[in-house]
């Protein structure tokens, strides 16, 4: 019995010591994953390569973009977003078009990532309301089910009254 308990305790200790990533794994090289945001912005996530955890210290990062015609813009700084740890966004939008974007970090360690991005204008938020659908007005669409419910209740009431009259 004691031998079994010692084996279980030893297995638990080994699992805890070997199964977790130590805190000292933070630091060291970082990796950048960059994307377009669907509009004219750039987003990037930054993780430590040793353990895959998001970098929770300030990362000094900027991006430069080159168009197919050879036009270069940047470098523009990227700032930490409130949307999560290790998530950075561009403050300066790209001009509309196809771009090869290189995101480069210098602190806490050097890293770069190059991606292709298509920058486009997004439709305005809360702009014009869509046109009303053609056909019946809303009042009619509400009145029809209400009228059907009233008719169904009246028919049910009359049938019940008729059946009740037959039984008496």
Secondary structure, 3 states (H helix, E strand, C coil): CHHHHHHHHHHHHHHHHHHCCCHHHCCCCEEEEEEECCCCCEEEEEEECCCCCECCCCCEEEEEEEECCCCEEEEEEEEECCCCCCEEEECCCCCCEEEEEEEEEEECCCEEEEEEEEECCCCCCCCCCCCCCCCCCHHHHHHHHHHHHHHHHHHHHHHHHHHHHHHC
